[in-house]
């Protein structure tokens, strides 16, 4: 599933083609995504694109008369293509620009979504999101205060999108390893100092992944059609049964909320 760095990579890739241009029309070939495509999308004509933003895992194309909210779901991708490019299987939506180029949405599993919002900040899927992890508001004190009376495992806690957005499974595994924290440890049993270190590592891991184009997953490609490559530097995710890159002890794997958690019992406590 594309996580925050993959979505941000996509946003940065499509922004230059959209900003200050107009969406001339939208062609929908498959409307049954995670939710039906908003009816307003079909009627778009000559809307000026003012901004291309990201909030959590949503890409927001803000126009002079409302916003398109795009979620890539499990396997979705956005690519800027020439109008003569042949359609591929699962090319469900074309957002046509006045420049002649097309922003094409492809989604094999159809868990993505394309919705409309008059005011994007007030949309129910946006308004309930937690703070962004790469902003100054996300601090060790913020996370510590929220978790000091909670018994939930720290990995599950930092993946709660109502508290902080975008810390998906890959980046939660990596951040906890780099902070030396056992992912099974209850959040209320982690000191303020260690929580602050974890926040720093979350920021570092996400920023590093963004700078490298996201993580290579079998379904993910960036806006240029090329895969990300952050996976080359993963310490624990996807490496269960292999030696820890720090101490050589064999990495263990457990399931938490049906998600794979890989950790080093020697380096993480």
N, C-alpha and C positions, 0 to 999 in steps of 0.2 A: 504493500500500500504506500503510495506517495505520502511522505511525512512533511513536516514544515520546511526543511531545506529543499526538498524536491519541488514543493509548491512555490517557494520563493525563487528558485532557479527558473521555473517556468514563467513566473510573473516578470522577472527581469528580462527573460528572452522575448516575450511578446510585447512588452511595453513600448519599445521604440517604433513598432509597426502600427500601434493603435493611437498613441498619445497625439492629440490635436488633429487627428483625422476623423472621418465620419464613418459610422456604420450605415451603409446604404440599405441593407436588408439582411434578413436571416432566413436560411433554408433549413427546415427540420425534416429529416428523413426517418427518424425514430424518436418518438416523444415519450416512450415509456422507459424512463430511467429510474433512479431510486424514488423520485417523485415525478409526476407528470410535469413536463416543461411548462412554465408559466404562460398563460394565454397572451400576456403582453409581449412576450418575446416574438411571437409571430407577426406582430404589427409594427415592429421597429422599422422606421424609415428615416434616414438622414439625421441620425443623432450624433452630435459631436462628442468624442471621447475626451474627457477632462483629466482623468487620472486612472491609473491601473494600480490597485492597492492589494494588499493581502491582510486578512484578519484570520488568525488561526490557519486552517487549511483551505479557506475560501479565497479565491481570486475575485476581486471586485472591480468590474469595469464601470467606472462612474461616468455617466454622460450628463449632458446639460438638461436632461429631463428624467432622471432616475438611474438605477444601477442594475447591471447584470451580475448575479452571484453565481460563480462557477465552482463546483467541488469536483475533484478528479476521482473521488471514490476509491475503489480498490485498484483499478487498472486504467484509469482515464489518462488522456494526454491531450495537449493543445499544441498544434503546429501551425506556423504561418506558411502557407503554400501559394503557388501561382494558380490562377483559375484553370489552367489547362491540365493540372496534375490529376491523373485518374483517381477515382475513388477507390479506397481500400475497404475491405470488410470491416464493419463496425464504425465507419465514418458516419456518425449520426447527425451532426449539426455543422453547418457552415455559417459563420458570421462574416458577411461580405463587406469589404471596405471600399471607400470611394477611390482608393489608390489602385484598385483592381486585385489586390491580394485578398486572401481568405484566411481567417482564423478557423481552423478545422478541429472539431472535437471528436476524438475517437475513444470508444469505451467498450471493450469486449464483454465485460461482466455487467455493464449497465447499472453499477452502484453509484455512479456520479450523479450530478444534478446541475441544471441550469434554471435559475429562478430569477424573478424580478422583484425589486424593492424600490418603492418611491423614495424612501430614506433608508439607506442600507444599514445604518447603525441601529435602527429600530426593528429590523427584521428579527423574528423570533429565534432563528438559528444563529444569529450574530449577537443579539443582546445578552444572551446567557453565558457567553464565553468568558473565560478567565483572562488574566492579564497576559500580555505578550512577554515571553521569556527574555527577549533581547532588549527590553526597555529598562530604564533605571528603576522602575517600580518593582521589578522582580529582584528582591534582595533576600539574603539569608534571614534577616529578621522577619520579613513577610512570611516566608515559608515556615520558619520556626514557630511563630505565633499561631499560625493556622493549625499546625500539627502537634503542638505540645500536649494536648489533651486527647489525641487520637491514638488508637491502638492498631490502626491499619498498617500493613507493610509499606515501607517507604517507597518501594517501586510503584505500587498501585497508587500511592498518594500523589506522586509527582506526575503520574499519567492522567490525573483527573482534570479534564479540560475545562471544568468550571472554576478551577483554582488557577491553573496556568495552562496555556494552550501550546500544542505542538511538541510536547515531550513524548514522542511515540516510543514504541517498544525498542527499536534499534538504539535510539539515543539515550533512553533511560538505562539500558544495559551498560552502554559505554560510559556514561557519566558516573554511574555508581561505582564502576570498576576504578575509574581514574580518581574518584574521591575516597576509595578504600572502604566503602560501606556495603555490608551484606544486604542485598535487595530484600531479604525476608525480614529484616529487623523492623520492629514497629517504629513508626515515626516519632512517637513520644519517648523513645529510648535513645534518640540521637541528640547529641549536644548541639547547642547553638553554633559552636565553632565548626563542627563537622557539617552541619546543614549549610552554613555559609560557604564552606569549601565545595559542597555539592552544587550549590547555585552557580558558583564560579565555573565549575566544570561543565555544567549544562550549557552555559553561555559559550564556553570555549568550543565544545563539541559541535554545537549547532552552527556557530560562525565558521568553523573549519569545514563543515560539510557544505555549507552554502558556497564558500569560496572554491570548493572543489567540484561543484555541480551536483551535489546530492549523492545519494547512495545507490549503487547498482542493484536493482531488483529486477527479476526477470520480466516484469510487466512495465517497468518505468523507463520512459525516455524523456529527455528535455524538449524544449520547444524547437530545437534544431534537429530533433530526431536521433540524437546521440545519447547513449546511456551516461548516467553519472558515474563517478569512480571513487567515491569516498570509501567504499567497502574494502579497498586495498589496504586501508589503515585501521580496520576494526580490531580491537583487542579481544573482545569476548563474543559478541553477537555472531551466531552461526559457527562457532568454534568449539562446541561441546565435545568433550573427549580428546581434545588436543591440548598440548602443553601451554600453560600460561606464558605469555611473552615476557613476563617479569621474573617469575620464580621457577618456571618449568613444571609446577604441579599441574596435574590434569584438571581441566576445567569441568565443572559440574553443570548439570541442567535440571531445572525443575519447572513446573507449570504454575503460573500465577494468573488467575482469572483467564484460564485457557490460553495464555500467552507464554511463549518460551522465554525463560530467564536463564542466562548463562553467567556463571560467576566463578571466582577463584576463592576457595575456602581459606587459603593462606593469606592472600593479599586483601581480602575484604572481611571485615568483622563488624 
